[in-house]
Amino acid sequence: MPWQARDACATVDAMFLLIDDSNRGDTSAADELRAGGFDVLSVPISVLPQTVEAVAQGGGRIDAIVSISFNDEFIALYRRIRSLSEKLVFKGGVRARTTPLVFLSLVSVLSDPTEKRIAMDYNRTPIHSDDFPHWSTLVDASQASLVSAVTEAIQRWRNALIAELDYVGFTVSFDAAGRLEISHALRRRRRDAQILAPDGTPGSLRASQYLILAEDVLTQFSVYSELKHLLENYEAIANAESLKPETVFQRFFEKHPHLVQRGLFEKLWAKPKLRIPESPSKHLSPDFVLRPRIGADVGTNWEIMDLKLPDDQLVTSRSFHPAYAAKLTKAMQQLRNYRNYFSRSDDAVRRELVSQFGYQPVHPRLAILIGRREREVGLDRVQGNAGDLDIDVITYDDIIEFEENRLVLQGTIAGLFG
């Protein structure tokens, strides 16, 4: 279906990129950025200004615009972004018109003569003006890392933001539990700032993660450390608290939902109770139902996730003809039962889903969080059956890697890592 700029109105709280790779069908740039810890939204170049406006009006944020189209049309569109009203702001009080721009171009192999001319002209005389500020940049993909280039562009933008603030030292205070807290003290330098809107403050910038200080990154590492601890000690914790082992992880992910949202989803429901019309005394209760950040009016963008244990086996040990382990097979069938329920056309089920989620997400995607990577040997061969490709098998190592990449990216932008 055609892209609608209104689909981008969801609130976003993580590193967020726009990248135009829709015209050429080349997703390698988006894949590279995702592997580097960025959340990526791909939009057609034709609706770029409208999408920036939609994200701002929806209370979201964009950290950078990345484009693999380097032509007169894109330059004209970006100039439209730079001419947006100063009153149009992202979450935290940042003017949308100041969004950093990164041009991605294989300058040496461009086939379009116009694009090659513009790229070469940009290399010789960068367009650093009011339209293209110094944090805009051109990247020759054959010579440089895209992740590094985007990170550096955001850092230059961030340095310009910090220049609009005064650093006045430290504050020392006590929290509600009586614990000592030491934090950086910042204040706004002037009201007529280039990047900050009048309602932008150091506090709002930090809350929206536009301003990331070293202490903010270190605080977020505690979640990562807690997950690593749970993986090694969840059975002892479950025994000590008389809980089911799955409940230990269910509780943890409910407290830290971004780990299962994985940058793709904006909201989750944990253990919703869904009534079965023909069996009033029974209900379905999937571990998580996740609403997508983008395209929430398309049921196939939603996800139902089942939660299993990190020590659960994924495949049988038969090396020549591996098969799904019994627990994984059972979880897959349970997920398909959930999807069948979500896709029912009778009014009773539709009303139940709308009352719970505000929408009936027909034919949602399915995922299982289970096991570790060393236990997935042979999983790719088993998944060769077309009927099994409708369910994503996510390991706990995948979640750890996602969080590591996110933390390293934020730490790099904060100047904590090289």
C-alpha positions as a printed Julia matrix, in Angstrom:
418×3 Matrix{Float64}:
   0.0     0.0     0.0
   1.27    3.56   -0.63
   3.17    5.29    2.13
   1.17    7.7     4.23
   3.08   10.39    6.12
   0.51   10.15    8.93
   1.84    6.64    9.63
   4.93    8.28   11.11
   3.03   10.1    13.86
   3.98    7.62   16.58
   6.07    8.86   19.5
   9.65    7.64   19.19
  12.09    7.43   22.1
  15.18    5.93   20.47
  17.77    6.74   17.83
  15.62    7.33   14.78
  16.57    7.72   11.13
  14.75    8.41    7.91
  16.34    6.8     4.91
  15.12    6.89    1.34
  15.87    3.47   -0.08
  12.4     2.82   -1.46
  13.01    3.98   -5.03
  15.94    1.68   -5.72
  15.01   -1.38   -3.7
  18.44   -1.35   -2.02
  18.12   -2.04    1.71
  21.83   -2.48    2.45
  22.19    1.02    3.9
  19.2     0.53    6.22
  20.51   -2.9     7.26
  23.94   -1.44    8.03
  22.41    1.28   10.2
  20.2    -1.19   12.07
  23.23   -3.38   12.77
  24.92   -0.29   14.21
  22.14    0.27   16.73
  19.98    2.8    14.86
  16.24    2.49   14.46
  15.46    3.03   10.79
  12.29    4.14    9.06
  12.34    3.98    5.26
  10.14    6.5     3.45
   9.79    7.58   -0.18
  11.64   10.76   -0.99
   8.44   12.37   -2.26
   6.88   12.6     1.23
  10.02   13.47    3.19
   8.93   16.99    4.33
   5.43   15.75    5.2
   6.9    12.89    7.22
   9.12   15.25    9.23
   6.05   17.37    9.98
   3.98   14.31   10.91
   6.6    13.02   13.35
   6.87   16.45   15.0
   3.11   16.88   15.26
   2.84   13.36   16.7
   5.27   14.17   19.52
   8.14   12.1    18.1
  11.75   12.82   17.21
  14.2    12.26   14.38
  17.94   12.22   14.98
  19.02   12.36   11.34
  17.83   12.09    7.76
  19.85    9.71    5.59
  19.35    9.57    1.85
  20.83    7.46   -0.92
  19.25    9.85   -3.44
  21.61   12.73   -4.17
  19.93   14.82   -6.82
  18.26   18.17   -7.4
  14.88   16.83   -6.26
  16.22   15.73   -2.89
  18.13   18.97   -2.35
  14.94   20.92   -3.07
  13.01   18.75   -0.6
  15.62   19.17    2.09
  15.52   22.93    1.59
  11.77   22.68    2.23
  12.58   21.0     5.55
  15.02   23.78    6.39
  12.26   26.32    5.68
   9.72   24.7     8.04
   8.24   26.94   10.71
  10.38   27.53   13.79
   7.31   26.61   15.83
   7.32   23.03   14.48
   9.27   21.1    17.13
  10.16   17.53   17.99
   9.75   16.03   21.42
  11.94   17.92   23.9
  11.68   21.32   22.24
  14.03   20.83   19.25
  13.19   22.61   16.01
  12.39   20.08   13.28
  14.05   22.25   10.63
  17.49   21.59   12.18
  17.46   17.79   11.64
  20.95   16.61   10.55
  21.31   15.35    6.99
  23.6    12.63    5.63
  23.86   12.04    1.89
  24.98    8.5     1.07
  26.46    8.16   -2.39
  28.81    5.79   -4.19
  30.34    8.79   -5.9
  32.84    6.76   -7.91
  30.2     4.5    -9.47
  27.18    6.77   -9.88
  25.52    6.14  -13.24
  23.2     9.15  -13.23
  25.24   12.05  -14.7
  23.24   14.64  -12.75
  23.76   12.88   -9.43
  27.45   12.39  -10.17
  27.89   16.07  -11.02
  26.07   17.23   -7.87
  28.02   14.78   -5.69
  31.35   15.87   -7.14
  30.39   19.53   -6.76
  29.44   18.86   -3.15
  32.8    17.17   -2.53
  34.66   20.16   -3.97
  32.49   22.83   -2.4
  30.28   21.53    0.4
  26.92   23.29    0.6
  27.39   24.62    4.11
  24.92   27.47    4.34
  21.71   28.3     6.13
  20.07   25.62    3.98
  22.83   23.04    4.59
  24.44   23.67    8.0
  27.82   22.29    9.0
  26.31   19.14   10.48
  25.1    18.06    7.02
  27.52   15.76    5.24
  28.14   13.67    2.12
  29.43   10.12    2.53
  31.17    8.2    -0.24
  30.04    4.71    0.73
  33.03    3.16   -0.98
  35.41    5.07    1.29
  33.71    5.41    4.68
  31.48    3.62    7.18
  27.89    4.84    7.01
  27.35    4.18   10.73
  30.4     6.3    11.6
  29.34    9.07    9.23
  25.82    9.26   10.65
  27.14    9.13   14.22
  29.58   11.98   13.49
  26.82   14.06   11.89
  24.65   13.65   14.98
  27.63   14.49   17.2
  28.25   17.72   15.25
  24.57   18.59   15.61
  24.73   17.73   19.3
  27.78   19.96   19.81
  25.84   22.81   18.2
  22.98   22.08   20.61
  25.29   22.06   23.63
  26.7    25.41   22.47
  23.24   26.83   23.11
  23.47   25.74   26.76
  25.69   26.89   29.6
  27.44   24.3    31.75
  27.42   25.57   35.32
  28.82   22.6    37.27
  27.09   19.93   39.34
  23.99   19.6    41.45
  23.94   17.49   44.6
  20.56   16.26   45.84
  18.75   13.38   47.53
  16.06   11.28   45.87
  12.82   10.06   47.5
  14.65    7.09   49.03
  17.29    9.34   50.57
  20.03    8.34   48.15
  22.61   10.9    47.11
  22.4    12.01   43.48
  25.05   14.02   41.65
  24.22   15.38   38.22
  25.43   17.89   35.64
  23.86   21.34   35.9
  22.97   22.98   32.59
  20.93   26.01   31.71
  19.77   27.7    28.56
  22.16   30.36   27.25
  19.69   32.48   25.29
  16.08   32.43   24.11
  16.77   33.05   20.39
  18.63   29.77   19.85
  18.95   28.15   16.4
  18.12   24.58   17.47
  16.14   25.0    20.69
  12.57   26.24   20.63
  11.5    28.58   23.47
  10.0    25.67   25.44
  13.14   23.53   25.12
  15.06   23.03   28.37
  18.02   20.85   29.44
  15.55   18.69   31.35
  13.25   18.14   28.37
  16.25   17.41   26.12
  17.53   14.71   28.47
  14.08   13.2    28.95
  13.68   12.84   25.18
  17.29   11.59   24.77
  18.3    14.42   22.49
  20.89   15.4    25.08
  22.67   12.25   26.3
  25.14   12.66   29.15
  27.62   10.06   30.29
  25.66    9.45   33.48
  22.51    8.72   31.46
  24.31    6.01   29.49
  25.81    4.47   32.6
  22.37    4.38   34.26
  20.95    2.49   31.28
  23.75   -0.08   31.52
  22.13   -1.29   34.75
  19.27   -2.82   32.71
  21.77   -4.64   30.51
  23.63   -5.89   33.58
  20.39   -7.07   35.18
  19.48   -9.09   32.08
  22.91  -10.74   32.03
  22.48  -11.58   35.73
  19.03  -13.08   35.15
  20.33  -15.34   32.4
  22.77  -16.9    34.85
  20.6   -16.91   37.97
  16.91  -16.99   37.0
  16.33  -20.47   38.44
  17.71  -19.48   41.85
  15.64  -16.27   41.79
  12.49  -18.23   40.88
  13.09  -20.72   43.7
  13.79  -17.99   46.24
  10.6   -16.11   45.35
   8.43  -19.2    44.68
   7.84  -18.12   41.07
   7.71  -19.93   37.78
  11.0   -19.36   35.91
   9.1   -17.77   33.0
   7.59  -15.25   35.43
  11.07  -13.94   36.29
  11.6   -12.9    32.66
   8.0   -11.81   32.12
   8.33   -9.42   35.05
  11.69   -8.12   33.83
  10.51   -7.39   30.28
   7.33   -5.73   31.53
   9.58   -3.39   33.53
  11.91   -2.81   30.57
   9.66   -3.15   27.5
  12.13   -1.58   25.03
  14.06   -4.86   25.03
  11.22   -6.83   23.45
  10.01   -3.87   21.41
  13.41   -3.98   19.67
  13.01   -0.53   18.13
  10.1    -1.79   16.01
   7.15   -1.35   18.34
   5.81    1.58   20.33
   3.63   -0.2    22.88
   3.05   -3.64   24.35
   0.34   -5.35   26.32
   1.53   -7.99   28.79
  -0.66  -11.02   29.45
  -3.94   -9.52   28.13
  -6.95  -11.71   28.93
  -8.99  -12.31   25.79
 -12.39  -13.89   26.22
 -13.41  -16.82   24.02
 -17.08  -16.3    23.04
 -17.95  -20.0    22.76
 -16.24  -20.79   26.1
 -17.09  -17.91   28.48
 -15.16  -19.46   31.38
 -11.94  -19.61   29.34
  -9.63  -17.0    27.92
  -6.45  -16.62   25.89
  -3.48  -14.78   27.4
  -0.47  -14.29   25.1
   2.7   -13.16   26.86
   3.0    -9.97   24.79
   1.0    -8.2    22.09
   3.04   -5.46   20.42
   1.75   -2.5    18.42
   4.11   -1.25   15.68
   5.57    2.22   15.7
   4.68    2.68   12.06
   1.62    1.37   10.2
  -0.45    0.45   13.25
  -3.54    0.31   11.01
  -2.1    -2.76    9.24
  -2.66   -5.94   11.24
   0.34   -7.76    9.78
   2.65   -5.16   11.35
   1.54   -6.15   14.86
   3.25   -8.98   16.73
   2.28  -11.64   19.24
   5.27  -12.89   21.23
   5.55  -16.0    23.35
   8.17  -16.08   26.09
  10.17  -19.23   26.87
  13.38  -19.86   28.82
  16.99  -19.27   27.76
  17.91  -22.88   28.5
  15.1   -24.34   26.41
  16.25  -26.48   23.52
  15.44  -25.25   20.01
  16.12  -28.32   17.88
  16.6   -32.03   18.45
  20.16  -33.28   18.6
  19.92  -35.35   15.42
  22.67  -33.83   13.28
  21.53  -35.1     9.86
  17.78  -34.58   10.24
  17.22  -32.04   13.02
  13.67  -31.1    14.0
  12.09  -28.54   16.28
  12.29  -29.48   19.95
   9.0   -30.37   21.62
   8.72  -27.14   23.64
   9.36  -24.99   20.55
   6.83  -26.95   18.5
   4.21  -26.51   21.22
   4.9   -22.77   21.42
   4.54  -22.44   17.65
   1.16  -24.13   17.69
   0.02  -21.93   20.56
   1.04  -18.82   18.63
  -0.84  -19.96   15.54
  -3.91  -20.47   17.73
  -3.54  -16.88   18.94
  -3.27  -15.62   15.36
  -6.36  -17.59   14.34
  -8.26  -15.92   17.18
  -7.04  -12.42   16.2
  -8.12  -13.08   12.6
 -11.67  -14.23   13.34
 -14.43  -12.29   11.63
 -17.22  -12.71   14.2
 -18.42   -9.6    16.0
 -17.78  -10.88   19.52
 -14.05  -11.4    18.92
 -13.76   -8.13   17.01
 -15.33   -6.23   19.92
 -13.04   -7.98   22.41
  -9.88   -7.07   20.47
 -10.98   -3.48   19.87
 -11.78   -3.05   23.56
  -8.31   -4.36   24.5
  -6.11   -2.79   21.81
  -8.27   -0.19   20.1
  -7.99   -2.17   16.88
  -8.32   -5.71   15.52
  -4.87   -6.62   14.16
  -5.78   -9.35   11.67
  -3.03  -11.87   10.77
  -0.36  -10.45   13.11
   3.23  -11.62   12.89
   4.41  -14.21   15.42
   7.62  -14.47   17.45
   9.09  -16.71   20.15
  11.81  -15.52   22.52
  13.64  -18.7    23.49
  17.05  -20.28   23.98
  20.61  -19.19   23.3
  22.53  -19.11   20.05
  24.66  -22.12   20.89
  21.43  -24.12   21.1
  20.18  -23.15   17.63
  22.59  -25.34   15.64
  20.55  -26.85   12.82
  17.69  -24.35   13.22
  18.28  -22.85    9.77
  17.88  -26.29    8.16
  14.66  -26.96   10.01
  13.3   -23.55    8.99
  13.75  -24.46    5.36
  10.15  -25.71    5.42
   8.01  -22.91    4.01
   5.27  -23.49    6.56
   7.63  -22.67    9.42
   8.78  -19.29    8.1
   5.73  -17.48    9.52
   7.24  -17.45   13.04
  10.37  -15.57   14.09
  12.6   -17.43   16.54
  14.46  -14.83   18.63
  17.17  -15.91   21.06
  18.14  -14.16   24.26
  21.5   -13.44   22.63
  19.66  -11.45   19.96
  18.1    -9.3    22.7
  21.5    -8.83   24.36
  23.08   -7.82   21.05
  20.28   -5.33   20.37
  20.81   -3.7    23.75
  24.6    -3.69   23.4
  24.38   -1.92   20.02
  21.91    0.61   21.38
  24.04    1.42   24.43
  27.27    1.67   22.44
  25.59    4.0    19.96
  24.21    6.24   22.68
  27.53    6.19   24.51
  29.37    7.16   21.33
  27.01   10.05   20.65
  27.41   11.13   24.27
  31.19   11.14   23.8
  31.67    8.34   26.32
  33.11    5.91   23.75
  35.42    6.48   20.83
